[in-house]
């Protein structure tokens, strides 16, 4: 009878240790998930800012202004414009 009781106690202790270990692992994984979600949110904000910055830098009016002021470019007269069609 003592052996059966000792066996049951050992199984109960092993089961309790398993529960504690699995809860600890679950908490660690949840904390890691929270960190990664926070990081993901920060990266999404940064991506939105970069897209806005790219659209600002690539705006047609800005490119045209730089072409005129820095590069001295101008729109060619209508007689110098040629249209090229691509055969398909």
Buried (B, 14 or more C-beta within 10 A) or exposed (E): EEEEEEEEEEEEEEEEEEEEEEEEEEEEEEEEEEEEEEEEEEEEEEEEEEEEEEEEEEEEEEEEEEEEEEEEEEEEEEEEEEEEEEEE
